[in-house]
Each structure stands twice: as structure tokens, then as C-alpha cells.
């Protein structure tokens, strides 16, 4: 019985649609600056600084910048199409990252 429950749990995990991936905003950087995900996955950006705010802005796509994210705040987005999605932080344009969706 226990064994079957384990097999079922593995199957459910493998079939799950939309994994969550976290990117931290720390030391004026996106960490990791590059993430590889699969179609349907969700990326969550979390500000783990002691002070100061950041944004997440997919400027190249013509999307709106996120609201300012203060320490402890997060913003998320899912990706439904394969591609390479570059983004930056509005207040700190040198702070950049990329999401690669496969
Ligand atoms: Cu920033």
C-alpha cells in the first residue's frame, strides 16, 4: 500500500503542469540571472534585500513594468511560449536577467 502511494506521488509530480522557479533580487542582481524553464512554468521574483526596491520589466516585449517590489515582496509571471525573454530592473538598468523557456 505504501509502495503504491509512492509510485502515485512520483507520477503526479512528473505530470504536474507549471513548476515554480524562484529568482531572488539580492545585492543589486537577479540571482540566478539566467533560468531555464519549461512551457507553463511560473517564475517568481522575490526581493531579499535588506532595503531598497527593484522591479521586473520585460521591456523588449512592450510589457508594463512591475510595481516596485520592496524587501519581502514578490512578483510572478508564467510563460506559455518557448523563447528567450530578457528583462531588467527599471531603477537599475544594469540589473538584467533572462528566462529561457523550452
Ligand atoms: Cu533593481
Backbone and ligand atoms as CSV (ligand in chain L), in Angstrom:
chain,resi,resn,atom,element,x,y,z
A,1,UNK,N,N,0.843,-1.213,0.000
A,1,UNK,CA,C,0.000,0.000,0.000
A,1,UNK,C,C,0.872,1.255,0.000
A,2,UNK,N,N,1.849,1.276,0.910
A,2,UNK,CA,C,2.746,2.434,0.957
A,2,UNK,C,C,3.513,2.573,-0.356
A,3,UNK,N,N,3.891,1.438,-0.886
A,3,UNK,CA,C,4.668,1.457,-2.111
A,3,UNK,C,C,3.862,2.061,-3.262
A,4,UNK,N,N,2.613,1.675,-3.357
A,4,UNK,CA,C,1.774,2.232,-4.417
A,4,UNK,C,C,1.575,3.726,-4.246
A,5,UNK,N,N,1.482,4.159,-3.012
A,5,UNK,CA,C,1.297,5.597,-2.767
A,5,UNK,C,C,2.530,6.358,-3.277
A,6,UNK,N,N,3.713,5.765,-3.081
A,6,UNK,CA,C,4.935,6.408,-3.556
A,6,UNK,C,C,4.970,6.504,-5.066
A,7,UNK,N,N,4.571,5.449,-5.728
A,7,UNK,CA,C,4.546,5.448,-7.193
A,7,UNK,C,C,3.566,6.504,-7.689
A,8,UNK,N,N,2.432,6.591,-7.033
A,8,UNK,CA,C,1.428,7.577,-7.435
A,8,UNK,C,C,1.966,8.998,-7.257
A,9,UNK,N,N,2.654,9.226,-6.141
A,9,UNK,CA,C,3.198,10.558,-5.874
A,9,UNK,C,C,4.204,10.956,-6.957
A,10,UNK,N,N,5.035,10.017,-7.371
A,10,UNK,CA,C,6.016,10.295,-8.419
A,10,UNK,C,C,5.321,10.629,-9.728
A,11,UNK,N,N,4.279,9.878,-10.032
A,11,UNK,CA,C,3.561,10.098,-11.273
A,11,UNK,C,C,2.920,11.489,-11.284
A,12,UNK,N,N,2.326,11.861,-10.171
A,12,UNK,CA,C,1.672,13.173,-10.076
A,12,UNK,C,C,2.705,14.283,-10.240
A,13,UNK,N,N,3.878,14.131,-9.588
A,13,UNK,CA,C,4.923,15.151,-9.672
A,13,UNK,C,C,5.414,15.286,-11.110
A,14,UNK,N,N,5.571,14.149,-11.791
A,14,UNK,CA,C,6.067,14.178,-13.165
A,14,UNK,C,C,5.082,14.816,-14.113
A,15,UNK,N,N,3.810,14.673,-13.826
A,15,UNK,CA,C,2.779,15.179,-14.725
A,15,UNK,C,C,2.388,16.614,-14.404
A,16,UNK,N,N,2.891,17.112,-13.296
A,16,UNK,CA,C,2.460,18.445,-12.853
A,16,UNK,C,C,2.732,19.500,-13.916
A,17,UNK,N,N,1.787,20.334,-14.139
A,17,UNK,CA,C,1.903,21.409,-15.112
A,17,UNK,C,C,2.208,22.688,-14.364
A,18,UNK,N,N,3.265,23.352,-14.759
A,18,UNK,CA,C,3.551,24.626,-14.136
A,18,UNK,C,C,4.361,24.494,-12.866
A,19,UNK,N,N,5.654,24.270,-13.020
A,19,UNK,CA,C,6.551,24.269,-11.864
A,19,UNK,C,C,6.825,25.724,-11.481
A,20,UNK,N,N,7.163,25.924,-10.219
A,20,UNK,CA,C,7.522,27.259,-9.754
A,20,UNK,C,C,9.031,27.380,-9.645
A,21,UNK,N,N,9.570,28.441,-10.198
A,21,UNK,CA,C,11.004,28.714,-10.127
A,21,UNK,C,C,11.169,30.075,-9.469
A,22,UNK,N,N,12.113,30.176,-8.534
A,22,UNK,CA,C,12.299,31.440,-7.835
A,22,UNK,C,C,13.588,32.134,-8.247
A,23,UNK,N,N,13.485,33.428,-8.487
A,23,UNK,CA,C,14.654,34.272,-8.734
A,23,UNK,C,C,14.674,35.310,-7.616
A,24,UNK,N,N,15.821,35.440,-6.967
A,24,UNK,CA,C,15.932,36.418,-5.879
A,24,UNK,C,C,16.531,37.719,-6.393
A,25,UNK,N,N,16.118,38.792,-5.782
A,25,UNK,CA,C,16.699,40.102,-6.080
A,25,UNK,C,C,17.545,40.432,-4.864
A,26,UNK,N,N,18.868,40.303,-5.052
A,26,UNK,CA,C,19.793,40.374,-3.918
A,26,UNK,C,C,21.094,40.991,-4.379
A,27,UNK,N,N,21.661,41.909,-3.581
A,27,UNK,CA,C,22.932,42.559,-3.899
A,27,UNK,C,C,22.899,43.207,-5.285
A,28,UNK,N,N,21.771,43.818,-5.600
A,28,UNK,CA,C,21.594,44.516,-6.887
A,28,UNK,C,C,21.757,43.598,-8.092
A,29,UNK,N,N,21.355,42.336,-7.899
A,29,UNK,CA,C,21.421,41.382,-9.010
A,29,UNK,C,C,20.198,40.483,-8.977
A,30,UNK,N,N,19.869,39.952,-10.143
A,30,UNK,CA,C,18.897,38.864,-10.197
A,30,UNK,C,C,19.686,37.576,-10.018
A,31,UNK,N,N,19.272,36.746,-9.070
A,31,UNK,CA,C,20.015,35.517,-8.765
A,31,UNK,C,C,19.080,34.306,-8.771
A,32,UNK,N,N,19.266,33.366,-9.691
A,32,UNK,CA,C,20.242,33.407,-10.787
A,32,UNK,C,C,19.777,34.350,-11.891
A,33,UNK,N,N,20.746,34.900,-12.618
A,33,UNK,CA,C,20.419,35.861,-13.669
A,33,UNK,C,C,19.828,35.161,-14.888
A,34,UNK,N,N,20.074,33.859,-14.996
A,34,UNK,CA,C,19.536,33.103,-16.128
A,34,UNK,C,C,18.834,31.857,-15.596
A,35,UNK,N,N,17.589,31.671,-16.005
A,35,UNK,CA,C,16.893,30.444,-15.612
A,35,UNK,C,C,16.349,29.746,-16.856
A,36,UNK,N,N,16.415,28.424,-16.825
A,36,UNK,CA,C,15.837,27.593,-17.882
A,36,UNK,C,C,14.573,26.971,-17.327
A,37,UNK,N,N,13.475,27.164,-18.024
A,37,UNK,CA,C,12.217,26.582,-17.553
A,37,UNK,C,C,11.512,25.909,-18.721
A,38,UNK,N,N,10.390,25.274,-18.403
A,38,UNK,CA,C,9.595,24.656,-19.455
A,38,UNK,C,C,8.309,25.440,-19.649
A,39,UNK,N,N,7.732,25.302,-20.827
A,39,UNK,CA,C,6.461,25.964,-21.128
A,39,UNK,C,C,5.457,25.659,-20.021
A,40,UNK,N,N,4.801,26.675,-19.546
A,40,UNK,CA,C,3.816,26.509,-18.485
A,40,UNK,C,C,4.352,26.773,-17.097
A,41,UNK,N,N,5.670,26.859,-16.986
A,41,UNK,CA,C,6.257,27.118,-15.668
A,41,UNK,C,C,6.038,28.573,-15.253
A,42,UNK,N,N,6.165,28.772,-13.969
A,42,UNK,CA,C,5.931,30.080,-13.369
A,42,UNK,C,C,7.224,30.551,-12.694
A,43,UNK,N,N,7.617,31.786,-12.973
A,43,UNK,CA,C,8.800,32.341,-12.309
A,43,UNK,C,C,8.335,33.398,-11.308
A,44,UNK,N,N,8.922,33.323,-10.135
A,44,UNK,CA,C,8.559,34.248,-9.058
A,44,UNK,C,C,9.815,35.006,-8.643
A,45,UNK,N,N,9.739,36.317,-8.721
A,45,UNK,CA,C,10.869,37.167,-8.330
A,45,UNK,C,C,10.616,37.682,-6.926
A,46,UNK,N,N,11.570,37.454,-6.055
A,46,UNK,CA,C,11.421,37.835,-4.656
A,46,UNK,C,C,12.559,38.781,-4.250
A,47,UNK,N,N,12.194,39.915,-3.690
A,47,UNK,CA,C,13.212,40.856,-3.208
A,47,UNK,C,C,13.676,40.409,-1.831
A,48,UNK,N,N,14.956,40.005,-1.750
A,48,UNK,CA,C,15.513,39.556,-0.474
A,48,UNK,C,C,16.557,40.542,0.050
A,49,UNK,N,N,16.535,41.761,-0.479
A,49,UNK,CA,C,17.440,42.796,0.026
A,49,UNK,C,C,17.005,43.218,1.433
A,50,UNK,N,N,17.914,43.906,2.123
A,50,UNK,CA,C,17.548,44.480,3.431
A,50,UNK,C,C,16.770,45.770,3.241
A,51,UNK,N,N,17.106,46.484,2.171
A,51,UNK,CA,C,16.386,47.730,1.886
A,51,UNK,C,C,16.433,47.997,0.391
A,52,UNK,N,N,15.552,48.867,-0.036
A,52,UNK,CA,C,15.543,49.257,-1.442
A,52,UNK,C,C,14.585,48.406,-2.261
A,53,UNK,N,N,14.137,48.972,-3.349
A,53,UNK,CA,C,13.196,48.221,-4.173
A,53,UNK,C,C,13.742,47.977,-5.569
A,54,UNK,N,N,13.182,46.987,-6.206
A,54,UNK,CA,C,13.513,46.634,-7.578
A,54,UNK,C,C,12.212,46.443,-8.341
A,55,UNK,N,N,12.346,46.352,-9.661
A,55,UNK,CA,C,11.183,45.992,-10.477
A,55,UNK,C,C,11.609,44.891,-11.435
A,56,UNK,N,N,10.632,44.295,-12.088
A,56,UNK,CA,C,10.881,43.321,-13.150
A,56,UNK,C,C,10.182,43.878,-14.381
A,57,UNK,N,N,10.971,44.083,-15.429
A,57,UNK,CA,C,10.419,44.759,-16.600
A,57,UNK,C,C,10.838,44.037,-17.882
A,58,UNK,N,N,9.872,43.416,-18.530
A,58,UNK,CA,C,10.102,42.772,-19.827
A,58,UNK,C,C,9.875,43.834,-20.899
A,59,UNK,N,N,10.821,44.733,-20.951
A,59,UNK,CA,C,10.712,45.917,-21.791
A,59,UNK,C,C,10.658,45.551,-23.275
A,60,UNK,N,N,11.467,44.580,-23.686
A,60,UNK,CA,C,11.541,44.210,-25.107
A,60,UNK,C,C,10.207,43.718,-25.649
A,61,UNK,N,N,9.388,43.167,-24.773
A,61,UNK,CA,C,8.075,42.686,-25.205
A,61,UNK,C,C,7.030,43.794,-25.191
A,62,UNK,N,N,7.437,44.977,-24.735
A,62,UNK,CA,C,6.481,46.072,-24.654
A,62,UNK,C,C,5.501,45.927,-23.505
A,63,UNK,N,N,5.883,45.153,-22.501
A,63,UNK,CA,C,5.002,44.956,-21.342
A,63,UNK,C,C,5.232,46.041,-20.296
A,64,UNK,N,N,4.260,46.226,-19.438
A,64,UNK,CA,C,4.404,47.182,-18.345
A,64,UNK,C,C,5.409,46.658,-17.326
A,65,UNK,N,N,6.084,47.604,-16.709
A,65,UNK,CA,C,7.000,47.278,-15.625
A,65,UNK,C,C,6.184,46.814,-14.412
A,66,UNK,N,N,6.758,45.917,-13.622
A,66,UNK,CA,C,6.060,45.504,-12.398
A,66,UNK,C,C,5.958,46.691,-11.458
A,67,UNK,N,N,5.134,46.578,-10.477
A,67,UNK,CA,C,5.105,47.594,-9.425
A,67,UNK,C,C,6.427,47.497,-8.644
A,68,UNK,N,N,6.810,48.551,-7.907
A,68,UNK,CA,C,8.047,48.460,-7.108
A,68,UNK,C,C,7.931,47.323,-6.091
A,69,UNK,N,N,8.989,46.525,-6.015
A,69,UNK,CA,C,8.997,45.380,-5.096
A,69,UNK,C,C,9.948,45.674,-3.952
A,70,UNK,N,N,9.390,45.876,-2.802
A,70,UNK,CA,C,10.198,46.170,-1.616
A,70,UNK,C,C,10.598,44.854,-0.946
A,71,UNK,N,N,11.570,44.907,-0.002
A,71,UNK,CA,C,12.029,43.662,0.626
A,71,UNK,C,C,10.862,42.796,1.116
A,72,UNK,N,N,10.907,41.539,0.739
A,72,UNK,CA,C,9.862,40.592,1.126
A,72,UNK,C,C,8.725,40.505,0.127
A,73,UNK,N,N,8.707,41.396,-0.850
A,73,UNK,CA,C,7.628,41.374,-1.842
A,73,UNK,C,C,8.057,40.605,-3.088
A,74,UNK,N,N,7.067,40.064,-3.769
A,74,UNK,CA,C,7.347,39.243,-4.944
A,74,UNK,C,C,6.388,39.572,-6.077
A,75,UNK,N,N,6.818,39.188,-7.275
A,75,UNK,CA,C,6.013,39.364,-8.490
A,75,UNK,C,C,6.211,38.097,-9.302
A,76,UNK,N,N,5.193,37.675,-10.005
A,76,UNK,CA,C,5.379,36.444,-10.770
A,76,UNK,C,C,4.754,36.510,-12.143
A,77,UNK,N,N,5.220,35.601,-12.968
A,77,UNK,CA,C,4.750,35.537,-14.342
A,77,UNK,C,C,4.944,34.108,-14.824
A,78,UNK,N,N,3.994,33.636,-15.638
A,78,UNK,CA,C,4.173,32.321,-16.258
A,78,UNK,C,C,4.453,32.529,-17.747
A,79,UNK,N,N,5.003,31.498,-18.372
A,79,UNK,CA,C,5.433,31.582,-19.767
A,79,UNK,C,C,4.793,30.455,-20.565
A,80,UNK,N,N,4.015,30.831,-21.549
A,80,UNK,CA,C,3.246,29.850,-22.316
A,80,UNK,C,C,3.836,29.535,-23.683
A,81,UNK,N,N,4.903,30.252,-24.056
A,81,UNK,CA,C,5.520,30.009,-25.361
A,81,UNK,C,C,7.024,29.878,-25.203
A,82,UNK,N,N,7.643,28.954,-25.957
A,82,UNK,CA,C,9.101,28.827,-25.885
A,82,UNK,C,C,9.753,30.125,-26.365
A,83,UNK,N,N,10.922,30.405,-25.852
A,83,UNK,CA,C,11.631,31.603,-26.294
A,83,UNK,C,C,12.643,32.072,-25.282
A,84,UNK,N,N,13.246,33.186,-25.625
A,84,UNK,CA,C,14.250,33.793,-24.760
A,84,UNK,C,C,13.697,35.149,-24.338
A,85,UNK,N,N,13.503,35.317,-23.049
A,85,UNK,CA,C,12.847,36.511,-22.534
A,85,UNK,C,C,13.820,37.301,-21.654
A,86,UNK,N,N,14.294,38.407,-22.189
A,86,UNK,CA,C,15.220,39.240,-21.428
A,86,UNK,C,C,14.440,40.285,-20.650
A,87,UNK,N,N,14.947,40.608,-19.481
A,87,UNK,CA,C,14.272,41.614,-18.663
A,87,UNK,C,C,15.305,42.403,-17.869
A,88,UNK,N,N,14.839,43.472,-17.277
A,88,UNK,CA,C,15.725,44.310,-16.483
A,88,UNK,C,C,14.939,44.898,-15.326
A,89,UNK,N,N,15.694,45.582,-14.458
A,89,UNK,CA,C,15.083,46.297,-13.349
A,89,UNK,C,C,15.015,47.767,-13.755
A,90,UNK,N,N,13.849,48.361,-13.772
A,90,UNK,CA,C,13.670,49.741,-14.210
A,90,UNK,C,C,14.593,50.737,-13.530
A,91,UNK,N,N,14.645,50.769,-12.189
A,91,UNK,CA,C,15.508,51.731,-11.498
A,91,UNK,C,C,17.003,51.433,-11.644
A,92,UNK,N,N,17.360,50.203,-11.975
A,92,UNK,CA,C,18.775,49.823,-12.103
A,92,UNK,C,C,18.944,49.091,-13.438
A,93,UNK,N,N,19.074,49.844,-14.533
A,93,UNK,CA,C,19.075,49.214,-15.867
A,93,UNK,C,C,20.232,48.239,-16.106
A,94,UNK,N,N,21.272,48.318,-15.252
A,94,UNK,CA,C,22.361,47.348,-15.387
A,94,UNK,C,C,21.989,46.003,-14.757
A,95,UNK,N,N,20.895,45.994,-14.055
A,95,UNK,CA,C,20.447,44.770,-13.367
A,95,UNK,C,C,19.550,44.023,-14.358
A,96,UNK,N,N,20.090,42.944,-14.927
A,96,UNK,CA,C,19.395,42.261,-16.014
A,96,UNK,C,C,19.324,40.763,-15.788
A,97,UNK,N,N,18.339,40.168,-16.440
A,97,UNK,CA,C,18.196,38.725,-16.352
A,97,UNK,C,C,17.540,38.188,-17.603
A,98,UNK,N,N,17.532,36.879,-17.716
A,98,UNK,CA,C,16.889,36.252,-18.872
A,98,UNK,C,C,16.216,34.951,-18.447
A,99,UNK,N,N,15.045,34.732,-19.018
A,99,UNK,CA,C,14.311,33.483,-18.799
A,99,UNK,C,C,14.288,32.750,-20.134
A,100,UNK,N,N,14.804,31.532,-20.145
A,100,UNK,CA,C,14.807,30.732,-21.363
A,100,UNK,C,C,13.758,29.639,-21.207
A,101,UNK,N,N,12.768,29.700,-22.070
A,101,UNK,CA,C,11.635,28.773,-21.991
A,101,UNK,C,C,11.765,27.732,-23.099
A,102,UNK,N,N,11.791,26.467,-22.704
A,102,UNK,CA,C,11.987,25.387,-23.685
A,102,UNK,C,C,10.763,24.487,-23.743
L,1,CU,CU,CU,16.897,46.944,-9.130
